[in-house]
């Protein structure tokens, strides 16, 4: 188990610990813009921290460190030569 340390959350310091994980599924979200461009976005999680802070339902709050991968398929007419 990871060592607990302090994290910034909602303007205060809260104890939490990084939780190991494995990826089950990572999917792309695909958006078709009205100019014919197709944008694909996929968030990729790098780490998860479970805080000693809880939501109104009593569930622990998680901090997620993620990066967004973005890909664009742009029509030739919009490209600058």
LINFEN-V455381 format. One record per residue. RES is the residue in one small letter. PHI is phi in degrees with one decimal (none if undefined). NEAR is the number of other C-alpha atoms within 12 Angstrom. Layout:
res->{RES:RES}
phi->{PHI:PHI}
near->{NEAR:NEAR}
This chain:
res->{x:x:x:x:x:x:x:x:x:x:x:x:x:x:x:x:x:x:x:x:x:x:x:x:x:x:x:x:x:x:x:x:x:x:x:x:x:x:x:x:x:x:x:x:x:x:x:x:x:x:x:x:x:x:x:x:x:x:x:x:x:x:x:x:x:x:x:x:x:x:x:x:x:x:x:x:x:x:x:x:x}
phi->{none:-70.5:-75.1:-76.5:-149.8:-88.8:-129.6:-82.8:-151.6:52.7:76.9:-142.7:-90.8:-130.8:-72.9:-164.0:-142.2:-71.8:-111.2:-64.5:-152.7:-131.4:-82.5:-93.9:-159.8:-128.7:-114.6:-87.7:-96.5:-118.5:-123.5:-103.5:-81.4:-67.6:-91.7:94.2:-76.8:-109.0:-108.5:-114.3:-131.0:-139.2:-77.0:-122.5:-73.6:-102.8:-160.4:-129.2:-124.3:-93.3:-88.5:-89.2:-140.4:-129.9:-82.1:-59.6:-84.1:85.9:-89.3:-66.1:-93.6:-112.8:-95.6:-122.6:-99.7:-139.2:-119.1:-98.7:-92.8:-130.4:-133.0:-123.8:-110.6:-101.8:-59.5:-55.5:-63.0:-91.3:-79.7:-97.3:-76.7}
near->{9:12:13:16:16:18:24:17:20:12:7:11:14:23:23:26:25:24:20:15:13:12:13:8:10:14:15:17:17:17:19:16:14:10:15:16:19:19:21:20:20:19:20:21:22:18:19:23:31:30:28:24:25:18:11:8:8:9:12:18:23:24:26:21:16:14:13:17:18:17:17:19:20:19:16:11:11:12:12:7:5}
